[in-house]
Amino acid sequence: MEDMEFPPDKADYLLFRGTYSGTQVFVMSVSGIDIMRRRKDAYINATQILKLAGFDKGKRTKILEREVHSLTHEKIQGGYGKYQGTWVPFPLGQQLSDRYGVLEILRPLFDLDPETWSTLRDKTQIPAKPKPKKVYTLADVESPPPSSPCFFSSPLWDSQDTFDSTYSPTKRKTDRPSSVDPEEEEDDDDATPKKRPKKTDKADKSDKTDNDKPNEKGNELVSVVQQMVEAMDIDFQAKLSVRQDEISQLQHQNAQLTKQLENERKDWEHLRYVGLEQLTRAQSRIHLLEEAIQKAGLRDVAIGSSFAIDWQAMEPSSTNQPSSTAIPTPASKKKKRADEFIERQVQELRSKLHQANMKAQQQKHNLEDRLARSQETEAMCKRLIASCCNLPLNKIDDLIGPLTTAIENDPPDMEFSRVIGFMERLRQHQQ
């Protein structure tokens, strides 16, 4: 921190009011540095406090980042230069002033009563302070050249720059900064010469070049970034439009499919109802067919034979068939599907009936074969009995009938009298 000397008397500071960027402030000017306090909320410009404490811009930035930016603050950019900077609440401003040794200097500003606003004067109402003339010593005076034929007629102190050893032709150019600080602005009239660095012509040109280059590069960079952002925005909007169109199409397709599914479900329910009704009719027909088969017995009921069933009489209720010239409607399609279902059921029933007829014929043939074999066996048995009993073949039935009846009875109830009578008749025939 640079050493600064502040005169102790009160004539070295000015206290006045001002309005900057539409905000009323109390201003305390100390050694050319204006420290401002806002009237409405008592916020203090911390940047000017650190500047009064003697810190350069780099150190001020570090202190603000370390001690202020994490707390409540307000950063002002744009507008009047000395109004710019980092503003902090009243207590934090007092702490910063006390920490860096300028609290006593700024005591009039901190102790100021806001009600005294009307009693203070504007800066324009304060008379300008006369500047003291520079006092030169013999060490500052250069001797005239040896070839000078005469002395100057005017006193040396009337021309301040004539024999100033520190004077240079570029001094007036270097005394004024080449660019305005974006955070703060120096006051050229009230600044202390000790604090203002002296620049040479070469340094001045270098600063101007350095300040111009970042501006040109910065503008170019901002333009490039802006173009990139606009291109990305256009691309994003195009992609977003495509996605929205796709979503709209999917929603429309979803609505159509949902409606179609609902219609199909209704059709299915109707067909299911019709199918159950037709199944009931088919079961009724099957029952009638079974009764007809049972009544027919073992008669040949082949498909295509003269045996026919009156289907109209069997049906509980008849259905009206659509005319061939009628225009197909959803109801006619459903009826057609029902008729096709009935036709399939009838075909299945006919197939089952044919199979039953075939089975009945097979059983009939089996019975006839068994009957033929039993008759043949019976004839053989009769011949055997006739040969054994020495009886004619035509009289065997008369003798065997009572014996067969006796044998067919249960053993406990066997009629031995019939057996005895059979043996007696057999003995008589043998005699």
Secondary structure by P-SEA (a helix, b strand, c coil): ccbbbbbcccccccccccccccbbbbbbbcccbbbbbbccccccaaaaaaaaacccaaaaaaaaaccccccccccccccccccccccccaaaaaaaaaaacccccccccccccccccccccccccccccccccccccccccccccccccccccccccccccccccccccaaaaaaccccccccccccccccccccbbbbcaaaaaaaaaaaaaaaaaaaaaaaaaaaaaaaaaaaaaaaaaaaaaaaaaaaaaaaaaaaaaaaaaaaaaaaaaaaaaaaaaaaaaaaaaaaaaaaaccccccccccccccccccccbbbbbbcccccccaaaaaaaaaaaaaaaaaaaaaaaaaaaaaaaaaaaaaaaaaaaaaaaaaaaaaaaaaaaaccccccccccaaaaaaaaacccccccaaaaaaaaaaaaaaac
